[in-house]
Amino acid sequence: MSAPDVARRLGVLFRQSAFWRERWRAAGFDRAPESLDGLAPLRADELAADEGAHPPYGTWRAASDFVRVGVPRHPSPLGMLVFTPDDLEREARVGSVALAAAGLAPGGRETNSLPGGLPTPGSLIVGDAAQALGALDMPVGPLAGPARDVAFDFWQRVKPDFAIVDQAGAGDLAALLAEKGTTAKEIGIRAIAVLSDLRDPPAPLPPLGVPVARIAGLAEAFSLLAVCDADGVWVAPRDEVVVEVLDGELVITTLHHSAALVRYATGTRARLVSPPAGRSEDVAFVLG
């Protein structure tokens, strides 16, 4: 993203958000900063304090016409995960790119076993993202308990091409397939995406017999932000976020999202790398 675009974003936040205006004035800016240089990293407890002082959403978000509200799953002092209509449109576009990179094709039949509630990264947006790609989303709910037999019977009939699970769901899926004496490939699944928060430790995945990709979000903003390639490189869209590494810590600035994060310190160790082939316009990093 170009310097003028970043300056424009900072200018909008300075005019529209008391949180950012007061923060930057306290740092000595009598007008909007023109770049990220010199801006102190922001941390989750500062956002939580603003939410507490201005319930329920806080003033750090750039808009208030929220149409979908959830609760961050990742341990966090923040209380809300919210989306505006524009957020949903952007999330669907970003998520569709991530799902395509993970192997979902237009016209495909995607099934997801994300918990039916709102806390899981991706559960707010995965259907929108699949639809934006031109695929069909078929949620079946968690694969633990009695509902898993219903899910398996459904898969036997419709033969889904692609499955989306969270890290716990990957284990549940492996156990279900073993119990039924079959494989993902035999019931029609060609590829699987495992969704998590960027800050979740990468738990080892059970053998599932088909290609498995990882997609991660940041609960405070994007549900499906970055996809991990086979070499462990995470790729995020440069036109949606500025990704920096400051003193070894992953720092993110959102460029359009109502979750107005500027130099947001995620608490995750990372380093920037060159993006893989085919994603040269995006930004890439490795964790750890």
Secondary structure, DSSP 8 states (H G I E B T S, - for coil): --HHHHHHHHHHHHHH-HHHHHHHHHTT-SS--SSSTT---B-HHHHHHHHHHSTTT-SSSS-----EEE---SS-S---EEE-HHHHHHHHHHHHHHHHHHT--TT-EEEE---SSS-STTTTTHHHHHHHHT-EEEE---SSSTHHHHHHHHHHHH--SEEEEEHHHHHHHHHHHHHHT--TGGGT--EEEEEEETTS--------SS-EEEEEE-TTS-SS-EEE-TTS-EEE-TTTEEEEEETTEEEEEESS-SS--SSEEEEEEEEEE---TT-TTSEEEEE-
